[in-house]
């Protein structure tokens, strides 16, 4: 899944909706750095979590 996510995309963590919308900052293999509106910048392991990619309308 990490191959489909690129910096600048808007995403949500499926198990942590309270974190709000996040913007992908960087992708290095399965490591995705995301800046979430209510949780700040976090490192996500894409091998364990499948982020929900948002389209522009749902952001």
N, C-alpha and C positions, 0 to 999 in steps of 0.2 A: 504493500500500500504506500510505503514511503516514496516510491518512484512516481506516484501520481500527485504528490504534494510538492509544491514549489514555494519559495519565499514570496510573500505578498498575499497569498491565499487567506481567506477567512475560514476558520474552523471552529468546531465545538468539541469538547471532550464528552463522549456519550455517557459516562458515569458521573460527571461533575458539571451538570448544567448551571450550578451556582457560580462557576468560574466565569460564565458569560462567553461572549464571542472572543475569539483569539485571532491574532494575525501571525502567520508563520514568519519567523525571522530568518531561520536557516535550516538546512537539511544536510545531514552528513550520515549517509547510510540509513540505519534505523533510528538515528537520533534526530529529533525534530525540536527545535527551540521555538516556542510559541509565547507571545505576549498576550495574556488574557486580561480582559478589562477589569475583572474583580479578583484576580489571583496573581497578577504580575507575570514576569517572565519565568517560564518553566521548561524543563527538558523532558520531552515525552519519548518513550521507547515505543516505536511503531511496531515492534515485534510483539508487544503485549497489548497495545491500545490502538484501535482503528478510529482515527479522528473523523468526525463528520465534516465533510467539505460543504460550505455554504455557498449558494449562488448570491449574486449582488442584491437580489430582492429580499432575501431572508435575513441579511445581516443585521 
